[in-house]
Amino acid sequence: MTEMPLTRDAPAGCFVPSPVEPLPHQLLAALAQHRMATNQQLQDMLRPQASRLNIVKPLSRLHKEGLVAFTVLPRSNSRRAWFLTPDGARITRDWPQLRGRPPYPITSASAASMKTPHVLTVVRAHLAFVGDARRRGDEHGYLDWTPEVAHSLGDSERVIADALMYYVQHTGDGSRTKLRALVEVDRATTSSERLATKLIDYARLHTYTPGPPGRRAAQANTLPAWQRWYPVFPRLLFILTGASPVTLAHRIEDLQAMTAEHPAVAQLARTVPLGAAVLDDLEHHGPSGPVWTPLNGRGERRSWTEL
């Protein structure tokens, strides 16, 4: 099943957040959405052409107002990672553009220091897509990437994606295509087998159909649960980092082996694009480059949109 093209009403442009919305408001929204980011990451998200001071000054004002705080990154020449304070989280909680996001704020320096490595790596992955979209004239902004999105598998079990990505691809014939992806960011902190078992969770999600409680059980809804949120099951993207090239290649091979050997995952791969790539490759060549290995084992590396 593939995404449906849409007719484009206006020419594609560089998709950058509108400067009409005040930058302090955008900074709070970005930190509410992504939970944590460095000065440079916030600049790359919101004002890629501006000077560093354009970001530092409003962050300093928000800090004085008690809406944001920071933790100093270890071995980083005093680089700061910013997050919302409880007051900042309370203010942004009901903003329209942030409704429905997972309520997992980081509101203390101790929590920030423990979550920094993974959260900032997920932001790195997002920024690779942001930069690529700007270069290509596609649409992918700082609110089009939602971290830690959970889906029920029944019996109190859940699968939690590191991020849900929305992306609109513009093509040369004047059309555009809506793309969605569930993203897993792997820092090689667990075994390769544990990483590969995530594919089983997504295969279960693909077929999971909740049954209604009580007397209507015989008239159970036959639609999979994921259709409550998506018209098409999102593609699955595994982004790997934190180890040598040889180790990362082996982890991708294990993802391919799970796809080939597990019946439910093999069934998933027949209709859902599955791919894996190395984060450094995304940053150096762009996600639209030939950096993605198809997990179904078919063909050479390619763009994520061509999996």
Secondary structure as GFF3:
##gff-version 3
##sequence-region A 1 307
A	DSSP	beta_strand	5	7	.	.	.	ID=ss1
A	DSSP	alpha_helix	23	34	.	.	.	ID=ss2
A	DSSP	beta_strand	37	38	.	.	.	ID=ss3
A	DSSP	alpha_helix	39	46	.	.	.	ID=ss4
A	DSSP	alpha_helix	53	64	.	.	.	ID=ss5
A	DSSP	beta_strand	68	72	.	.	.	ID=ss6
A	DSSP	beta_strand	80	84	.	.	.	ID=ss7
A	DSSP	alpha_helix	86	92	.	.	.	ID=ss8
A	DSSP	three_ten_helix	96	98	.	.	.	ID=ss9
A	DSSP	alpha_helix	109	136	.	.	.	ID=ss10
A	DSSP	beta_strand	145	154	.	.	.	ID=ss11
A	DSSP	beta_strand	157	170	.	.	.	ID=ss12
A	DSSP	beta_strand	175	186	.	.	.	ID=ss13
A	DSSP	alpha_helix	192	207	.	.	.	ID=ss14
A	DSSP	three_ten_helix	214	219	.	.	.	ID=ss15
A	DSSP	three_ten_helix	225	228	.	.	.	ID=ss16
A	DSSP	beta_strand	235	240	.	.	.	ID=ss17
A	DSSP	alpha_helix	245	261	.	.	.	ID=ss18
A	DSSP	alpha_helix	263	271	.	.	.	ID=ss19
A	DSSP	beta_strand	274	278	.	.	.	ID=ss20
A	DSSP	alpha_helix	279	285	.	.	.	ID=ss21
A	DSSP	beta_strand	293	294	.	.	.	ID=ss22
A	DSSP	three_ten_helix	304	306	.	.	.	ID=ss23
###
